Amino acid sequence: MLNPDFIPPKTRIAETETKKRIRIIEDILPELEKYSSAILLTGSMAYGQDFSVTPISDIDIQLLTTPEKIAKI
């Protein structure tokens, strides 16, 4: 749930920060795909790209895996 005290960043900041995180995600996806059956992007990147992403936003990714794939890690 969105914090009621949240103040969205200025549009330009949110867009710039979203683009940075998209590059990071695209860089790590090939490696994550080796160990997962599904990948789900959550958090501010999923909730409000170009709206709620700030310079301090993290990247929330959930992986669905199997015992066979987890053993490879």
PDB file of N, CA, C, O and CB in Angstrom:
ATOM      1  N   MET A   1       0.846  -1.170   0.000  1.00  0.00           N
ATOM      2  CA  MET A   1       0.000   0.000   0.000  1.00  0.00           C
ATOM      3  C   MET A   1       0.894   1.236   0.000  1.00  0.00           C
ATOM      4  O   MET A   1       1.909   1.272   0.696  1.00  0.00           O
ATOM      5  CB  MET A   1      -0.964  -0.004   1.218  1.00  0.00           C
ATOM      6  N   LEU A   2       0.526   2.227  -0.763  1.00  0.00           N
ATOM      7  CA  LEU A   2       1.284   3.451  -0.863  1.00  0.00           C
ATOM      8  C   LEU A   2       1.165   4.247   0.428  1.00  0.00           C
ATOM      9  O   LEU A   2       0.072   4.422   0.965  1.00  0.00           O
ATOM     10  CB  LEU A   2       0.811   4.279  -2.054  1.00  0.00           C
ATOM     11  N   ASN A   3       2.294   4.725   0.915  1.00  0.00           N
ATOM     12  CA  ASN A   3       2.335   5.526   2.124  1.00  0.00           C
ATOM     13  C   ASN A   3       1.530   6.809   1.893  1.00  0.00           C
ATOM     14  O   ASN A   3       1.783   7.513   0.915  1.00  0.00           O
ATOM     15  CB  ASN A   3       3.804   5.848   2.530  1.00  0.00           C
ATOM     16  N   PRO A   4       0.567   7.132   2.767  1.00  0.00           N
ATOM     17  CA  PRO A   4      -0.252   8.328   2.564  1.00  0.00           C
ATOM     18  C   PRO A   4       0.567   9.621   2.635  1.00  0.00           C
ATOM     19  O   PRO A   4       0.112  10.658   2.151  1.00  0.00           O
ATOM     20  CB  PRO A   4      -1.363   8.371   3.599  1.00  0.00           C
ATOM     21  N   ASP A   5       1.756   9.580   3.224  1.00  0.00           N
ATOM     22  CA  ASP A   5       2.620  10.756   3.326  1.00  0.00           C
ATOM     23  C   ASP A   5       3.568  10.877   2.128  1.00  0.00           C
ATOM     24  O   ASP A   5       4.361  11.816   2.050  1.00  0.00           O
ATOM     25  CB  ASP A   5       3.426  10.700   4.620  1.00  0.00           C
ATOM     26  N   PHE A   6       3.481   9.926   1.204  1.00  0.00           N
ATOM     27  CA  PHE A   6       4.384   9.924   0.052  1.00  0.00           C
ATOM     28  C   PHE A   6       4.129  11.127  -0.845  1.00  0.00           C
ATOM     29  O   PHE A   6       2.990  11.427  -1.202  1.00  0.00           O
ATOM     30  CB  PHE A   6       4.225   8.629  -0.750  1.00  0.00           C
ATOM     31  N   ILE A   7       5.207  11.805  -1.199  1.00  0.00           N
ATOM     32  CA  ILE A   7       5.124  12.921  -2.145  1.00  0.00           C
ATOM     33  C   ILE A   7       5.877  12.490  -3.391  1.00  0.00           C
ATOM     34  O   ILE A   7       7.088  12.276  -3.329  1.00  0.00           O
ATOM     35  CB  ILE A   7       5.718  14.263  -1.540  1.00  0.00           C
ATOM     36  N   PRO A   8       5.200  12.357  -4.512  1.00  0.00           N
ATOM     37  CA  PRO A   8       5.868  11.901  -5.732  1.00  0.00           C
ATOM     38  C   PRO A   8       7.015  12.837  -6.119  1.00  0.00           C
ATOM     39  O   PRO A   8       6.919  14.051  -5.936  1.00  0.00           O
ATOM     40  CB  PRO A   8       4.859  11.801  -6.885  1.00  0.00           C
ATOM     41  N   PRO A   9       8.107  12.265  -6.657  1.00  0.00           N
ATOM     42  CA  PRO A   9       9.206  13.120  -7.105  1.00  0.00           C
ATOM     43  C   PRO A   9       8.809  13.881  -8.365  1.00  0.00           C
ATOM     44  O   PRO A   9       7.814  13.560  -9.016  1.00  0.00           O
ATOM     45  CB  PRO A   9      10.473  12.283  -7.365  1.00  0.00           C
ATOM     46  N   LYS A  10       9.592  14.880  -8.690  1.00  0.00           N
ATOM     47  CA  LYS A  10       9.345  15.614  -9.933  1.00  0.00           C
ATOM     48  C   LYS A  10       9.446  14.645 -11.102  1.00  0.00           C
ATOM     49  O   LYS A  10      10.249  13.712 -11.061  1.00  0.00           O
ATOM     50  CB  LYS A  10      10.353  16.797 -10.104  1.00  0.00           C
ATOM     51  N   THR A  11       8.654  14.848 -12.130  1.00  0.00           N
ATOM     52  CA  THR A  11       8.564  13.922 -13.263  1.00  0.00           C
ATOM     53  C   THR A  11       9.926  13.602 -13.857  1.00  0.00           C
ATOM     54  O   THR A  11      10.216  12.434 -14.116  1.00  0.00           O
ATOM     55  CB  THR A  11       7.667  14.499 -14.336  1.00  0.00           C
ATOM     56  N   ARG A  12      10.755  14.587 -14.077  1.00  0.00           N
ATOM     57  CA  ARG A  12      12.071  14.349 -14.684  1.00  0.00           C
ATOM     58  C   ARG A  12      12.933  13.438 -13.818  1.00  0.00           C
ATOM     59  O   ARG A  12      13.614  12.553 -14.336  1.00  0.00           O
ATOM     60  CB  ARG A  12      12.795  15.676 -14.919  1.00  0.00           C
ATOM     61  N   ILE A  13      12.908  13.646 -12.510  1.00  0.00           N
ATOM     62  CA  ILE A  13      13.677  12.796 -11.590  1.00  0.00           C
ATOM     63  C   ILE A  13      13.160  11.368 -11.655  1.00  0.00           C
ATOM     64  O   ILE A  13      13.947  10.427 -11.757  1.00  0.00           O
ATOM     65  CB  ILE A  13      13.596  13.333 -10.137  1.00  0.00           C
ATOM     66  N   ALA A  14      11.842  11.199 -11.596  1.00  0.00           N
ATOM     67  CA  ALA A  14      11.255   9.859 -11.629  1.00  0.00           C
ATOM     68  C   ALA A  14      11.593   9.146 -12.933  1.00  0.00           C
ATOM     69  O   ALA A  14      11.899   7.954 -12.918  1.00  0.00           O
ATOM     70  CB  ALA A  14       9.735   9.935 -11.449  1.00  0.00           C
ATOM     71  N   GLU A  15      11.543   9.844 -14.046  1.00  0.00           N
ATOM     72  CA  GLU A  15      11.855   9.229 -15.339  1.00  0.00           C
ATOM     73  C   GLU A  15      13.324   8.826 -15.412  1.00  0.00           C
ATOM     74  O   GLU A  15      13.641   7.730 -15.874  1.00  0.00           O
ATOM     75  CB  GLU A  15      11.515  10.191 -16.487  1.00  0.00           C
ATOM     76  N   THR A  16      14.220   9.699 -14.962  1.00  0.00           N
ATOM     77  CA  THR A  16      15.654   9.407 -14.973  1.00  0.00           C
ATOM     78  C   THR A  16      15.959   8.206 -14.088  1.00  0.00           C
ATOM     79  O   THR A  16      16.717   7.321 -14.486  1.00  0.00           O
ATOM     80  CB  THR A  16      16.461  10.632 -14.505  1.00  0.00           C
ATOM     81  N   GLU A  17      15.381   8.167 -12.899  1.00  0.00           N
ATOM     82  CA  GLU A  17      15.644   7.078 -11.956  1.00  0.00           C
ATOM     83  C   GLU A  17      15.043   5.769 -12.463  1.00  0.00           C
ATOM     84  O   GLU A  17      15.632   4.706 -12.266  1.00  0.00           O
ATOM     85  CB  GLU A  17      15.077   7.420 -10.565  1.00  0.00           C
ATOM     86  N   THR A  18      13.895   5.829 -13.104  1.00  0.00           N
ATOM     87  CA  THR A  18      13.289   4.632 -13.688  1.00  0.00           C
ATOM     88  C   THR A  18      14.198   4.061 -14.769  1.00  0.00           C
ATOM     89  O   THR A  18      14.432   2.853 -14.801  1.00  0.00           O
ATOM     90  CB  THR A  18      11.894   4.953 -14.271  1.00  0.00           C
ATOM     91  N   LYS A  19      14.715   4.912 -15.654  1.00  0.00           N
ATOM     92  CA  LYS A  19      15.600   4.455 -16.728  1.00  0.00           C
ATOM     93  C   LYS A  19      16.855   3.796 -16.182  1.00  0.00           C
ATOM     94  O   LYS A  19      17.312   2.797 -16.737  1.00  0.00           O
ATOM     95  CB  LYS A  19      15.981   5.618 -17.629  1.00  0.00           C
ATOM     96  N   LYS A  20      17.426   4.333 -15.104  1.00  0.00           N
ATOM     97  CA  LYS A  20      18.613   3.730 -14.474  1.00  0.00           C
ATOM     98  C   LYS A  20      18.299   2.309 -14.013  1.00  0.00           C
ATOM     99  O   LYS A  20      19.080   1.385 -14.240  1.00  0.00           O
ATOM    100  CB  LYS A  20      19.097   4.590 -13.272  1.00  0.00           C
ATOM    101  N   ARG A  21      17.159   2.149 -13.371  1.00  0.00           N
ATOM    102  CA  ARG A  21      16.792   0.839 -12.835  1.00  0.00           C
ATOM    103  C   ARG A  21      16.442  -0.155 -13.943  1.00  0.00           C
ATOM    104  O   ARG A  21      16.708  -1.349 -13.806  1.00  0.00           O
ATOM    105  CB  ARG A  21      15.618   0.979 -11.877  1.00  0.00           C
ATOM    106  N   ILE A  22      15.858   0.319 -15.022  1.00  0.00           N
ATOM    107  CA  ILE A  22      15.565  -0.566 -16.151  1.00  0.00           C
ATOM    108  C   ILE A  22      16.868  -1.117 -16.728  1.00  0.00           C
ATOM    109  O   ILE A  22      16.942  -2.298 -17.068  1.00  0.00           O
ATOM    110  CB  ILE A  22      14.760   0.185 -17.246  1.00  0.00           C
ATOM    111  N   ARG A  23      17.895  -0.271 -16.840  1.00  0.00           N
ATOM    112  CA  ARG A  23      19.197  -0.749 -17.340  1.00  0.00           C
ATOM    113  C   ARG A  23      19.785  -1.813 -16.417  1.00  0.00           C
ATOM    114  O   ARG A  23      20.309  -2.823 -16.887  1.00  0.00           O
ATOM    115  CB  ARG A  23      20.187   0.428 -17.480  1.00  0.00           C
ATOM    116  N   ILE A  24      19.701  -1.595 -15.126  1.00  0.00           N
ATOM    117  CA  ILE A  24      20.209  -2.581 -14.161  1.00  0.00           C
ATOM    118  C   ILE A  24      19.447  -3.896 -14.305  1.00  0.00           C
ATOM    119  O   ILE A  24      20.054  -4.965 -14.369  1.00  0.00           O
ATOM    120  CB  ILE A  24      20.086  -2.044 -12.708  1.00  0.00           C
ATOM    121  N   ILE A  25      18.132  -3.816 -14.355  1.00  0.00           N
ATOM    122  CA  ILE A  25      17.296  -5.022 -14.483  1.00  0.00           C
ATOM    123  C   ILE A  25      17.636  -5.773 -15.760  1.00  0.00           C
ATOM    124  O   ILE A  25      17.792  -6.994 -15.740  1.00  0.00           O
ATOM    125  CB  ILE A  25      15.797  -4.655 -14.470  1.00  0.00           C
ATOM    126  N   GLU A  26      17.753  -5.053 -16.869  1.00  0.00           N
ATOM    127  CA  GLU A  26      18.086  -5.705 -18.139  1.00  0.00           C
ATOM    128  C   GLU A  26      19.454  -6.374 -18.087  1.00  0.00           C
ATOM    129  O   GLU A  26      19.660  -7.403 -18.731  1.00  0.00           O
ATOM    130  CB  GLU A  26      18.051  -4.691 -19.278  1.00  0.00           C
ATOM    131  N   ASP A  27      20.384  -5.810 -17.338  1.00  0.00           N
ATOM    132  CA  ASP A  27      21.723  -6.395 -17.207  1.00  0.00           C
ATOM    133  C   ASP A  27      21.722  -7.684 -16.390  1.00  0.00           C
ATOM    134  O   ASP A  27      22.473  -8.611 -16.695  1.00  0.00           O
ATOM    135  CB  ASP A  27      22.665  -5.393 -16.568  1.00  0.00           C
ATOM    136  N   ILE A  28      20.887  -7.751 -15.356  1.00  0.00           N
ATOM    137  CA  ILE A  28      20.915  -8.933 -14.483  1.00  0.00           C
ATOM    138  C   ILE A  28      19.922 -10.023 -14.878  1.00  0.00           C
ATOM    139  O   ILE A  28      20.044 -11.162 -14.428  1.00  0.00           O
ATOM    140  CB  ILE A  28      20.641  -8.515 -13.072  1.00  0.00           C
ATOM    141  N   LEU A  29      18.945  -9.686 -15.712  1.00  0.00           N
ATOM    142  CA  LEU A  29      17.927 -10.686 -16.086  1.00  0.00           C
ATOM    143  C   LEU A  29      18.500 -11.960 -16.697  1.00  0.00           C
ATOM    144  O   LEU A  29      18.060 -13.045 -16.317  1.00  0.00           O
ATOM    145  CB  LEU A  29      16.961 -10.077 -17.056  1.00  0.00           C
ATOM    146  N   PRO A  30      19.451 -11.890 -17.618  1.00  0.00           N
ATOM    147  CA  PRO A  30      19.966 -13.147 -18.187  1.00  0.00           C
ATOM    148  C   PRO A  30      20.527 -14.103 -17.118  1.00  0.00           C
ATOM    149  O   PRO A  30      20.372 -15.320 -17.226  1.00  0.00           O
ATOM    150  CB  PRO A  30      21.056 -12.837 -19.214  1.00  0.00           C
ATOM    151  N   GLU A  31      21.162 -13.556 -16.111  1.00  0.00           N
ATOM    152  CA  GLU A  31      21.702 -14.397 -15.040  1.00  0.00           C
ATOM    153  C   GLU A  31      20.580 -14.945 -14.160  1.00  0.00           C
ATOM    154  O   GLU A  31      20.602 -16.120 -13.793  1.00  0.00           O
ATOM    155  CB  GLU A  31      22.705 -13.599 -14.185  1.00  0.00           C
ATOM    156  N   LEU A  32      19.608 -14.113 -13.821  1.00  0.00           N
ATOM    157  CA  LEU A  32      18.498 -14.561 -12.977  1.00  0.00           C
ATOM    158  C   LEU A  32      17.655 -15.630 -13.669  1.00  0.00           C
ATOM    159  O   LEU A  32      17.130 -16.533 -13.017  1.00  0.00           O
ATOM    160  CB  LEU A  32      17.616 -13.374 -12.595  1.00  0.00           C
ATOM    161  N   GLU A  33      17.531 -15.525 -14.981  1.00  0.00           N
ATOM    162  CA  GLU A  33      16.716 -16.491 -15.727  1.00  0.00           C
ATOM    163  C   GLU A  33      17.272 -17.906 -15.629  1.00  0.00           C
ATOM    164  O   GLU A  33      16.518 -18.871 -15.757  1.00  0.00           O
ATOM    165  CB  GLU A  33      16.622 -16.080 -17.189  1.00  0.00           C
ATOM    166  N   LYS A  34      18.560 -18.049 -15.408  1.00  0.00           N
ATOM    167  CA  LYS A  34      19.183 -19.373 -15.271  1.00  0.00           C
ATOM    168  C   LYS A  34      18.666 -20.113 -14.033  1.00  0.00           C
ATOM    169  O   LYS A  34      18.639 -21.344 -14.006  1.00  0.00           O
ATOM    170  CB  LYS A  34      20.711 -19.234 -15.196  1.00  0.00           C
ATOM    171  N   TYR A  35      18.263 -19.362 -13.022  1.00  0.00           N
ATOM    172  CA  TYR A  35      17.908 -19.958 -11.738  1.00  0.00           C
ATOM    173  C   TYR A  35      16.427 -19.823 -11.389  1.00  0.00           C
ATOM    174  O   TYR A  35      16.023 -20.160 -10.276  1.00  0.00           O
ATOM    175  CB  TYR A  35      18.730 -19.334 -10.656  1.00  0.00           C
ATOM    176  N   SER A  36      15.627 -19.342 -12.315  1.00  0.00           N
ATOM    177  CA  SER A  36      14.222 -19.118 -11.970  1.00  0.00           C
ATOM    178  C   SER A  36      13.274 -19.634 -13.041  1.00  0.00           C
ATOM    179  O   SER A  36      13.626 -19.756 -14.214  1.00  0.00           O
ATOM    180  CB  SER A  36      13.973 -17.645 -11.740  1.00  0.00           C
ATOM    181  N   SER A  37      12.076 -19.928 -12.601  1.00  0.00           N
ATOM    182  CA  SER A  37      10.996 -20.322 -13.512  1.00  0.00           C
ATOM    183  C   SER A  37      10.149 -19.117 -13.892  1.00  0.00           C
ATOM    184  O   SER A  37       9.518 -19.090 -14.949  1.00  0.00           O
ATOM    185  CB  SER A  37      10.114 -21.408 -12.870  1.00  0.00           C
ATOM    186  N   ALA A  38      10.146 -18.117 -13.010  1.00  0.00           N
ATOM    187  CA  ALA A  38       9.409 -16.876 -13.268  1.00  0.00           C
ATOM    188  C   ALA A  38      10.080 -15.755 -12.496  1.00  0.00           C
ATOM    189  O   ALA A  38      10.667 -15.977 -11.437  1.00  0.00           O
ATOM    190  CB  ALA A  38       7.900 -17.008 -12.865  1.00  0.00           C
ATOM    191  N   ILE A  39       9.987 -14.553 -13.035  1.00  0.00           N
ATOM    192  CA  ILE A  39      10.555 -13.374 -12.392  1.00  0.00           C
ATOM    193  C   ILE A  39       9.462 -12.327 -12.331  1.00  0.00           C
ATOM    194  O   ILE A  39       8.797 -12.049 -13.328  1.00  0.00           O
ATOM    195  CB  ILE A  39      11.819 -12.840 -13.156  1.00  0.00           C
ATOM    196  N   LEU A  40       9.280 -11.742 -11.137  1.00  0.00           N
ATOM    197  CA  LEU A  40       8.227 -10.760 -10.932  1.00  0.00           C
ATOM    198  C   LEU A  40       8.853  -9.467 -10.415  1.00  0.00           C
ATOM    199  O   LEU A  40       9.546  -9.471  -9.398  1.00  0.00           O
ATOM    200  CB  LEU A  40       7.150 -11.292  -9.944  1.00  0.00           C
ATOM    201  N   LEU A  41       8.610  -8.379 -11.107  1.00  0.00           N
ATOM    202  CA  LEU A  41       9.071  -7.069 -10.683  1.00  0.00           C
ATOM    203  C   LEU A  41       7.988  -6.460  -9.805  1.00  0.00           C
ATOM    204  O   LEU A  41       6.833  -6.360 -10.218  1.00  0.00           O
ATOM    205  CB  LEU A  41       9.400  -6.152 -11.905  1.00  0.00           C
ATOM    206  N   THR A  42       8.358  -6.053  -8.599  1.00  0.00           N
ATOM    207  CA  THR A  42       7.385  -5.482  -7.663  1.00  0.00           C
ATOM    208  C   THR A  42       7.912  -4.139  -7.152  1.00  0.00           C
ATOM    209  O   THR A  42       8.920  -3.636  -7.649  1.00  0.00           O
ATOM    210  CB  THR A  42       7.109  -6.461  -6.471  1.00  0.00           C
ATOM    211  N   GLY A  43       7.253  -3.579  -6.193  1.00  0.00           N
ATOM    212  CA  GLY A  43       7.705  -2.329  -5.591  1.00  0.00           C
ATOM    213  C   GLY A  43       7.425  -1.126  -6.474  1.00  0.00           C
ATOM    214  O   GLY A  43       6.537  -1.151  -7.326  1.00  0.00           O
ATOM    215  N   SER A  44       8.203  -0.069  -6.254  1.00  0.00           N
ATOM    216  CA  SER A  44       7.942   1.188  -6.954  1.00  0.00           C
ATOM    217  C   SER A  44       8.096   1.065  -8.462  1.00  0.00           C
ATOM    218  O   SER A  44       7.411   1.766  -9.208  1.00  0.00           O
ATOM    219  CB  SER A  44       8.865   2.260  -6.441  1.00  0.00           C
ATOM    220  N   MET A  45       8.981   0.188  -8.925  1.00  0.00           N
ATOM    221  CA  MET A  45       9.151   0.005 -10.368  1.00  0.00           C
ATOM    222  C   MET A  45       7.896  -0.598 -10.993  1.00  0.00           C
ATOM    223  O   MET A  45       7.557  -0.275 -12.132  1.00  0.00           O
ATOM    224  CB  MET A  45      10.365  -0.891 -10.656  1.00  0.00           C
ATOM    225  N   ALA A  46       7.220  -1.451 -10.275  1.00  0.00           N
ATOM    226  CA  ALA A  46       6.003  -2.063 -10.801  1.00  0.00           C
ATOM    227  C   ALA A  46       4.781  -1.181 -10.529  1.00  0.00           C
ATOM    228  O   ALA A  46       3.845  -1.125 -11.327  1.00  0.00           O
ATOM    229  CB  ALA A  46       5.799  -3.455 -10.185  1.00  0.00           C
ATOM    230  N   TYR A  47       4.816  -0.504  -9.396  1.00  0.00           N
ATOM    231  CA  TYR A  47       3.640   0.297  -9.009  1.00  0.00           C
ATOM    232  C   TYR A  47       3.514   1.568  -9.837  1.00  0.00           C
ATOM    233  O   TYR A  47       2.431   1.911 -10.311  1.00  0.00           O
ATOM    234  CB  TYR A  47       3.713   0.661  -7.530  1.00  0.00           C
ATOM    235  N   GLY A  48       4.642   2.265 -10.003  1.00  0.00           N
ATOM    236  CA  GLY A  48       4.498   3.562 -10.634  1.00  0.00           C
ATOM    237  C   GLY A  48       5.733   4.014 -11.372  1.00  0.00           C
ATOM    238  O   GLY A  48       6.292   5.066 -11.062  1.00  0.00           O
ATOM    239  N   GLN A  49       6.174   3.223 -12.361  1.00  0.00           N
ATOM    240  CA  GLN A  49       7.313   3.663 -13.155  1.00  0.00           C
ATOM    241  C   GLN A  49       7.056   5.076 -13.651  1.00  0.00           C
ATOM    242  O   GLN A  49       5.939   5.430 -14.028  1.00  0.00           O
ATOM    243  CB  GLN A  49       7.572   2.700 -14.341  1.00  0.00           C
ATOM    244  N   ASP A  50       8.103   5.863 -13.643  1.00  0.00           N
ATOM    245  CA  ASP A  50       8.028   7.269 -14.054  1.00  0.00           C
ATOM    246  C   ASP A  50       7.064   8.066 -13.181  1.00  0.00           C
ATOM    247  O   ASP A  50       6.624   9.148 -13.571  1.00  0.00           O
ATOM    248  CB  ASP A  50       7.601   7.367 -15.515  1.00  0.00           C
ATOM    249  N   PHE A  51       6.738   7.547 -12.021  1.00  0.00           N
ATOM    250  CA  PHE A  51       5.854   8.273 -11.118  1.00  0.00           C
ATOM    251  C   PHE A  51       6.404   8.269  -9.703  1.00  0.00           C
ATOM    252  O   PHE A  51       6.576   9.325  -9.093  1.00  0.00           O
ATOM    253  CB  PHE A  51       4.453   7.669 -11.139  1.00  0.00           C
ATOM    254  N   SER A  52       6.682   7.073  -9.178  1.00  0.00           N
ATOM    255  CA  SER A  52       7.044   6.992  -7.767  1.00  0.00           C
ATOM    256  C   SER A  52       8.489   6.571  -7.524  1.00  0.00           C
ATOM    257  O   SER A  52       8.882   6.388  -6.372  1.00  0.00           O
ATOM    258  CB  SER A  52       6.135   6.037  -7.076  1.00  0.00           C
ATOM    259  N   VAL A  53       9.290   6.413  -8.575  1.00  0.00           N
ATOM    260  CA  VAL A  53      10.688   6.006  -8.406  1.00  0.00           C
ATOM    261  C   VAL A  53      11.517   7.236  -8.062  1.00  0.00           C
ATOM    262  O   VAL A  53      11.478   8.247  -8.763  1.00  0.00           O
ATOM    263  CB  VAL A  53      11.237   5.308  -9.696  1.00  0.00           C
ATOM    264  N   THR A  54      12.264   7.131  -6.972  1.00  0.00           N
ATOM    265  CA  THR A  54      13.083   8.246  -6.493  1.00  0.00           C
ATOM    266  C   THR A  54      14.554   7.829  -6.493  1.00  0.00           C
ATOM    267  O   THR A  54      14.857   6.659  -6.725  1.00  0.00           O
ATOM    268  CB  THR A  54      12.638   8.693  -5.067  1.00  0.00           C
ATOM    269  N   PRO A  55      15.469   8.760  -6.239  1.00  0.00           N
ATOM    270  CA  PRO A  55      16.890   8.404  -6.188  1.00  0.00           C
ATOM    271  C   PRO A  55      17.232   7.358  -5.123  1.00  0.00           C
ATOM    272  O   PRO A  55      18.275   6.711  -5.215  1.00  0.00           O
ATOM    273  CB  PRO A  55      17.702   9.638  -5.941  1.00  0.00           C
ATOM    274  N   ILE A  56      16.387   7.185  -4.130  1.00  0.00           N
ATOM    275  CA  ILE A  56      16.676   6.190  -3.092  1.00  0.00           C
ATOM    276  C   ILE A  56      15.860   4.905  -3.243  1.00  0.00           C
ATOM    277  O   ILE A  56      15.927   4.027  -2.383  1.00  0.00           O
ATOM    278  CB  ILE A  56      16.418   6.788  -1.730  1.00  0.00           C
ATOM    279  N   SER A  57      15.096   4.789  -4.320  1.00  0.00           N
ATOM    280  CA  SER A  57      14.282   3.589  -4.549  1.00  0.00           C
ATOM    281  C   SER A  57      15.173   2.378  -4.816  1.00  0.00           C
ATOM    282  O   SER A  57      16.204   2.480  -5.480  1.00  0.00           O
ATOM    283  CB  SER A  57      13.313   3.806  -5.731  1.00  0.00           C
ATOM    284  N   ASP A  58      14.754   1.243  -4.288  1.00  0.00           N
ATOM    285  CA  ASP A  58      15.459  -0.002  -4.581  1.00  0.00           C
ATOM    286  C   ASP A  58      14.743  -0.722  -5.726  1.00  0.00           C
ATOM    287  O   ASP A  58      13.768  -0.222  -6.287  1.00  0.00           O
ATOM    288  CB  ASP A  58      15.539  -0.911  -3.313  1.00  0.00           C
ATOM    289  N   ILE A  59      15.251  -1.898  -6.050  1.00  0.00           N
ATOM    290  CA  ILE A  59      14.623  -2.724  -7.079  1.00  0.00           C
ATOM    291  C   ILE A  59      14.140  -3.990  -6.385  1.00  0.00           C
ATOM    292  O   ILE A  59      14.938  -4.738  -5.820  1.00  0.00           O
ATOM    293  CB  ILE A  59      15.619  -3.051  -8.270  1.00  0.00           C
ATOM    294  N   ASP A  60      12.848  -4.225  -6.428  1.00  0.00           N
ATOM    295  CA  ASP A  60      12.259  -5.408  -5.802  1.00  0.00           C
ATOM    296  C   ASP A  60      11.951  -6.440  -6.879  1.00  0.00           C
ATOM    297  O   ASP A  60      11.136  -6.207  -7.772  1.00  0.00           O
ATOM    298  CB  ASP A  60      10.971  -5.040  -5.007  1.00  0.00           C
ATOM    299  N   ILE A  61      12.621  -7.584  -6.776  1.00  0.00           N
ATOM    300  CA  ILE A  61      12.412  -8.661  -7.733  1.00  0.00           C
ATOM    301  C   ILE A  61      12.147  -9.939  -6.946  1.00  0.00           C
ATOM    302  O   ILE A  61      12.870 -10.262  -6.004  1.00  0.00           O
ATOM    303  CB  ILE A  61      13.643  -8.826  -8.691  1.00  0.00           C
ATOM    304  N   GLN A  62      11.110 -10.656  -7.339  1.00  0.00           N
ATOM    305  CA  GLN A  62      10.811 -11.949  -6.726  1.00  0.00           C
ATOM    306  C   GLN A  62      11.051 -13.028  -7.763  1.00  0.00           C
ATOM    307  O   GLN A  62      10.674 -12.888  -8.927  1.00  0.00           O
ATOM    308  CB  GLN A  62       9.344 -12.005  -6.184  1.00  0.00           C
ATOM    309  N   LEU A  63      11.682 -14.106  -7.324  1.00  0.00           N
ATOM    310  CA  LEU A  63      11.981 -15.217  -8.218  1.00  0.00           C
ATOM    311  C   LEU A  63      11.205 -16.446  -7.783  1.00  0.00           C
ATOM    312  O   LEU A  63      11.106 -16.749  -6.594  1.00  0.00           O
ATOM    313  CB  LEU A  63      13.490 -15.511  -8.245  1.00  0.00           C
ATOM    314  N   LEU A  64      10.663 -17.142  -8.757  1.00  0.00           N
ATOM    315  CA  LEU A  64      10.059 -18.448  -8.522  1.00  0.00           C
ATOM    316  C   LEU A  64      11.048 -19.460  -9.074  1.00  0.00           C
ATOM    317  O   LEU A  64      11.460 -19.371 -10.230  1.00  0.00           O
ATOM    318  CB  LEU A  64       8.623 -18.584  -9.200  1.00  0.00           C
ATOM    319  N   THR A  65      11.423 -20.410  -8.253  1.00  0.00           N
ATOM    320  CA  THR A  65      12.435 -21.373  -8.668  1.00  0.00           C
ATOM    321  C   THR A  65      12.014 -22.787  -8.288  1.00  0.00           C
ATOM    322  O   THR A  65      10.960 -22.996  -7.689  1.00  0.00           O
ATOM    323  CB  THR A  65      13.793 -21.034  -8.040  1.00  0.00           C
ATOM    324  N   THR A  66      12.843 -23.738  -8.639  1.00  0.00           N
ATOM    325  CA  THR A  66      12.603 -25.144  -8.320  1.00  0.00           C
ATOM    326  C   THR A  66      13.803 -25.658  -7.544  1.00  0.00           C
ATOM    327  O   THR A  66      14.864 -25.034  -7.581  1.00  0.00           O
ATOM    328  CB  THR A  66      12.358 -25.997  -9.613  1.00  0.00           C
ATOM    329  N   PRO A  67      13.668 -26.779  -6.841  1.00  0.00           N
ATOM    330  CA  PRO A  67      14.830 -27.334  -6.128  1.00  0.00           C
ATOM    331  C   PRO A  67      16.007 -27.604  -7.060  1.00  0.00           C
ATOM    332  O   PRO A  67      17.162 -27.428  -6.670  1.00  0.00           O
ATOM    333  CB  PRO A  67      14.441 -28.623  -5.418  1.00  0.00           C
ATOM    334  N   GLU A  68      15.721 -28.026  -8.278  1.00  0.00           N
ATOM    335  CA  GLU A  68      16.798 -28.317  -9.228  1.00  0.00           C
ATOM    336  C   GLU A  68      17.548 -27.033  -9.610  1.00  0.00           C
ATOM    337  O   GLU A  68      18.776 -27.023  -9.695  1.00  0.00           O
ATOM    338  CB  GLU A  68      16.227 -29.002 -10.495  1.00  0.00           C
ATOM    339  N   LYS A  69      16.809 -25.979  -9.833  1.00  0.00           N
ATOM    340  CA  LYS A  69      17.445 -24.724 -10.234  1.00  0.00           C
ATOM    341  C   LYS A  69      18.155 -24.064  -9.051  1.00  0.00           C
ATOM    342  O   LYS A  69      19.219 -23.472  -9.228  1.00  0.00           O
ATOM    343  CB  LYS A  69      16.404 -23.764 -10.827  1.00  0.00           C
ATOM    344  N   ILE A  70      17.593 -24.155  -7.870  1.00  0.00           N
ATOM    345  CA  ILE A  70      18.209 -23.543  -6.702  1.00  0.00           C
ATOM    346  C   ILE A  70      19.526 -24.241  -6.371  1.00  0.00           C
ATOM    347  O   ILE A  70      20.442 -23.614  -5.839  1.00  0.00           O
ATOM    348  CB  ILE A  70      17.253 -23.596  -5.498  1.00  0.00           C
ATOM    349  N   ALA A  71      19.625 -25.507  -6.677  1.00  0.00           N
ATOM    350  CA  ALA A  71      20.873 -26.246  -6.425  1.00  0.00           C
ATOM    351  C   ALA A  71      22.023 -25.718  -7.280  1.00  0.00           C
ATOM    352  O   ALA A  71      23.186 -25.891  -6.916  1.00  0.00           O
ATOM    353  CB  ALA A  71      20.670 -27.742  -6.697  1.00  0.00           C
ATOM    354  N   LYS A  72      21.721 -25.082  -8.404  1.00  0.00           N
ATOM    355  CA  LYS A  72      22.758 -24.532  -9.278  1.00  0.00           C
ATOM    356  C   LYS A  72      23.408 -23.284  -8.704  1.00  0.00           C
ATOM    357  O   LYS A  72      24.525 -22.919  -9.073  1.00  0.00           O
ATOM    358  CB  LYS A  72      22.175 -24.216 -10.630  1.00  0.00           C
ATOM    359  N   ILE A  73      22.693 -22.640  -7.800  1.00  0.00           N
ATOM    360  CA  ILE A  73      23.222 -21.377  -7.233  1.00  0.00           C
ATOM    361  C   ILE A  73      24.376 -21.680  -6.384  1.00  0.00           C
ATOM    362  O   ILE A  73      24.975 -20.771  -5.809  1.00  0.00           O
ATOM    363  CB  ILE A  73      22.173 -20.615  -6.428  1.00  0.00           C
TER     364      ILE A  73
END
